[in-house]
Amino acid sequence: MRLPHALLASLFLAQCALGEIPVHRFSETPHSYWTQQPVDAFSQWLGKMRAGQAVLEGRDEKTQLRSLLKVFGISESSQLLVYSATSLQSGLILPSNPRALYFNEEVYVGYVPGGRFEVSAIDPVLGPVFYLFRPSADGRPEAARSERCMNCHAGRTSWGVPGFVAESVIATAGSGASLDGFRRELAGHTIPLSERLGGWHVTGAHEHGEHLGNILGDSEGGSYKRILNPPGTRFAWERYPVQTSDLFAHLLLEHQIGFHNLITLSVYRTRDALAAGGGTVRAEDQAALDEIAWRLVRYLLFANEAALPEGGLKPDPVLQRAFFDRRLVGSSGASLRDLDLKAKLFRYRCSYMIYTRGFAALPPEMKQRVLKGLSIALREDGAPAEFGYLPLAEKRAIRSILRETHVLP
């Protein structure tokens, strides 16, 4: 017997009360984060480099940085500058020496002038894997996985599994230390812009706006006063590949780290459930996996997306072109990378991150739940009311794109 759409949706939602899956630490079996050989893009390149089949161009750190970005197809225009001392190299990060971040969907590169390169690459089984290395004269650096990164990158923001953090703080001018903090233990596109970007530079049309970027703090009578920190006034742009830290790049980064954290949670909790059930998911663990899958469905469809700045978004043209260059289209010519930039970031509110290796490699027990949830959420009749923010025409377009690009049957 075929159940009505509305009943199917209610049955799926009824299973979404969080259960109690026995949870193993990420370093323990069945996860074995430190002992399992990663297969992320950076580890694969390291293997080639050690075999003499790859090398970074140039002898100075800036040239080698550009070569590293080129290896992984990362646009220099994705550059973001952060001047709060909130990373492993905090002793080098200052308003006069910001840390730069560059990224695509699979690899994230950090660069502090005079310091070490940082790489976070996404492994479909382990989640983000973190590496540190110094530029080398011969272009063959010896990179090592960093255990110290996990002091911050496996905390509450990512539910105790390897993940990403984007701090928002008011930093001091002298040391970059934090005077105040915002959106603690949160990541993703639902956070209001007014709570984001503290300690980060923002360039272009939105250098001044409804965010905490480009601001420093000065202690005053047990509190602090805010002072402006315009990009390029306390540091030399020449130390970086480009002269941007664009708001569009900030919004993409925030969306992506929220996605990665949920994907990694999904993988680890599914593995926990399978371990507890000897290879199958026990009845008592079904609801917990359903709840995580539903969270991911909502995130993929931009539920509760934070509002864009008044007047919309005006991206750096070079960055926008680089983002479009990675469009995946079906027969209709529409893409999940098509932009709106007025009331919402994307024209079709389903994440382009659904095409990443991390999503493709979800365990079947989780992926089936997510695809089922997407099908329910995108129905024209009988879809849960929480997806009422998606007009019928947009739902049809999203379904069409996902079918044309072989995500949905």
N, C-alpha and C positions, 0 to 999 in steps of 0.2 A: 504494500500500500504506500502511495506517495503522500507525504505529509504536506500541508499547506505551508507556504513561505513563512508566514507569521509564526506558526508553531515551531518550525525549524529554528528560527531566530531565537525564540524564547527558550527552547531547549538548550541551545548553545550557551546563551547567557546564564541560564540557571546553573551551569556547571562552573561558573567563573568565581566561586568563592575560593579564596586561597587556602590550599591544603598544606600539609606538613611533610614535604619530601625530606628524607634524611640527607643532610648537606655535608659534603666532604670539603675540606680545605683545598684550594686550587693546587697546592703543591703535592697533595696526596693522591693515591689511586682512588677513583679511576681517571683523574685529570692529569696528574704527573706533569705539571707545567714546566718544571725545571729539567726533568730527565727525558722528556719526549723531544725528538728532533723536530724543530719547526720547519715548515715548508713555505713560509711567507716569501714575498718577492725579494726582500732584502737578504734573507738567509741564502736564497738561491743565487743572488748576485755575489755574495761573499764566497760561495763555493767556486764560482767562476774566477773570481779575483785571485783566490788562493791557488787555483790551478794555472794561473798565468794567462787566463783568457779574457781578463777585464782589468781596466785600470782607470783611475780618475785623472782627468787632464789637468795640467798646470801644476805649479809648485806653491803658489800662495793660497791662503784659505778661501778667499772669495772666488777664485777661479775654480778651485776644487768643489766648492759649494755648487757653483753653476753646473759643473760636470755631473755632480751627484743628482741634481734635480733633472738633468737631461736624461740620465740613465733610466729614471722611473717615470718619465713623461709628466713631470710636475711643472706647471707653469710658474715662472718667477712672479707673475702678477698675482698669485695666491698669497703673496707675502703679507704677514701680520706681525706687528711689532708690539711687544709687551715689555714694560719697564718696571713692573713690580717684581720683587725678588721672591718668586713663588715656585721656582723649579730647583732641580738638583744642583744647578750651577748658580745658585743664588748669590754667591760671593762675587760673581762677575757682572750680574745683571743690575743695572742702574738706569735712572732716567738719562744719564749721559752715555749709556752703553746698552741699549735695549736688546732683548733676545728676539730673534726672528723665527717665524714658523712658516712652513710651506707645505702644501698638501694636495693630494688628489683623493680618490675614494679608497685607496688601499695602503698608501704610504704617507707618513708624516715626518717631516725633517725639521729639526730645531738647530739654530745657529746662533751662538754668542760670539761676537768678535773677540779673538784672543783666547777662546775656550775650546771645548770639544763639540763635535757634531753629535746630535741626538737623532735617532731614527726610531720611529714606532711603525711597525708593519703588521698588517692584519693576517693572522694565520686562521684558516677556517675551522681548525680544531681547538687551538689554544686561545684564540682571541688576540689582542694586541701583544706583540713581543717588542721589548725595548732594548736598544743598543746604544753604546757610547763609543766614540773613537776620536782620535785627534787627526788633523790633516797630516799627511806624510809627504816627504820630499819626492818619493818615488811613485806617488799616486796609488800605493797599495797599503792602505791603512789596516791595522789589526783591530777589528771591532769585536767587542765582547758584549754579551747580554748583561744587563744591569739589574742586580737584585735590589739595589737601593731605591730604584724608581717605584718599587711596589709599596714603599711606605705611604705613598699618596695614591698610587694607581691601582690599588685593590682594596679600597675603603668603602665607606657607606655610599658614596656617589654611584659606584658600580656594583653595589650589593655584595661586596666581598670577593668578587671575581675580577680578573684583570680588566681594566677599563681606562677611560679618559676623564680628566678633570679640567674645567675652565674656570679658574678663580676670577672673582670680581672684587677688587679691594681698592681702598684709597691708600696710595703709597706715599712715603716721605720723599722729599727731593734729594736728601743726602744719601740715603742707603737703599731706597726702594722697599723698605720694610712696611708692613701693613699697619695702618691706623684704624681701619674699619673694614668690614667685610659684608658682602651681600650674596644672595641666592646660594647660601651654603648647602653643600651636598646635593645640588641639583644640576642637571645638564639637559640640554635639548631646546627645541624650538618653542616650547610653551612658556618660557620665562619672559616676563615683560622686559622690553628693551630698557626701561628705566632702571632695572637692576643689573644690567649687563655692562661689560667692557671697562669696569674699574681697573686701572693699571695698564690699560691697552691704549695704543694710539688709533685714531680714526682719521682718515684723510678723505679729501674730495668733498662732494656736495654735503656730506653729513658730518663734517669735522666738528661742528657745533650742533647739538641736537638733544633728543630725549634719551640720553645715555650717560654713563659715568666715565666715558673715555676722555683722554686729554686733560685729566685733572690730577693734581697732587694735593697732599695735605700737609699742613704745618701745625704742630702742636701748639695749643693756646689755652691756658687756664684749665687743664684737666680735660679739654676737648680738642678740637682742631678746626682750622679754617681751610677752605678749599681755595686752591690757586690754579690758574690755568697752566697747562703744559702743552702748547701747540707743537705739532710734529716738526722736527727738524731744528728746534731752537736750542736744545741741550745736547744734541748729538749730530754727527756728520752723516748725511745721507750717503756719501761716497763709500761708506763701509758696507753698504748693502746693494744687492743687485738692482733694485728699483726703488722709487720714491713714493710708494703707496702702502697703505694699511686699510684697505677699503671696507666699508660697512657690508657690502655684498659678500665679501670673503668671510667676514666675521659671522654672518648669518649662515653661510654654507657650513663653516666649521662647526658651529653650534649644533646645527641639524645633524651633521654626520656623527659627531661624538655621541649624541643621544641615541642614534640608531645603533652604532657599534656596541654601546653598553647593553642595550636590550638584546641584541643578537647574541652577544657573549653570555649574558644571563640565560637566554633560552637554551644555548648549547650545553652549558654546565648543569643546569637543573634537569634537563632531559637525561644527561649522562648519569646524574645522581639517581634519578628515578629508575633508569634501566639497571643500574648497579644494585639498587635496593630490591628490585624484582627479579634478579637473576637473568636479565636479558629482555624482560617484558615490563610494561608499566602496570603496576598493581592498581586495583580498583581505587584504593584510598589515595593514590597519587594523581589520578586523572584530573581532578578539579584544579590542582595547583598548576599543572601544565596548561590547562585551558585558560586559566587566568593570565599566565604569562603570554600566551599566544594572543589573547585579546588585547593586552597592552600593546603588543607589537603591531597588531592590525590598526589600532587607533593611532599609533605613532606614524605608521606608513601613510595613513590618510590625513595627516596633519590636523587631527582633532585638537581643539583648543590652541591652535597656532596663535602666538603673540602678534599683536597688531604691528604693522609696519609704521615707520615715521609718518607724521602728517604730511600729505603731499606725495607720498609714495617713495620709491627707491630709485636712485640714479647711480647705477654701478659704473665703475671705471671701465671704459670701452674695451681696453685690452683684456681685462679679466673676463668681461662678458663674452667676448669672442672666444677666449680659451675654454669657457664653460660650454658654449654652443658646439665647439669642435668635437665634443665627446657625446653629442646627441645620438641616441639609438632610436630609429624610427621604424614604423611598420608601413604597410601598404597605404595607409591613409595620409602619411607624411607628418602626423602629429607625434609629439615626443613628451616624455615626462620632464624634460629639461626646458620646455617652453615656459616662458616667464609671463607673469602678470604685472608684478611690481607696483601695483596700486593698493588694493586692499589686502592682497595676499602675495606671497612670494612667487608661487607657480600657478600657471593657468589651469593645469590639471593636478589636483592635490592628491598625488600618490608619489611616494619618494622614488627618485631615480636610483637610490641606493639598493633598490630591490634587484638590480642587475649585478650586484657585487658577488664575489666568490663566497663571502660569508653567508649571504642569504641562500645562494644556490646549494651550499653544503650543509644547510640545517639538517639535523637528524630527521628522518622521515616521520617519526612520532610527533615532532614539533612542526615541521613544514606542512604536513597535511592539515593540521589544526589552523595554521595561519592562512593557508589558501582557502580553506573552508570559511574562515572568518571574513576574508576579503570578499568572497562570493556573497555572503550574507549581507555584509555592510553595503555592497554596491547594487543590491536589488532595487528595482524601481517600486515594487510592492512588497510589503512585509519586512522591510529593513528596519533595524532598531532605530528608535527616535533620535538617539544620540548622534546619528549621522545625517540628521535633517539639514545640517549646514551645507551639504553637497547637493546642488541642484540636479534634477534628473538628467539634464543634458551633459553635465560634467561627469556624472556617474557613467552614462553611456560611453562617453569619450574615454574614460579611464579603463572601463572593461574592454573596449575595443583595442586600446593600446596594449594592455596586458595580454590579450589573446594574440594580437599580431606579432608580439615579441616573445610569445611562447612561455609566458608566466602562468596564465590561466588557460585551461582547456577550452 
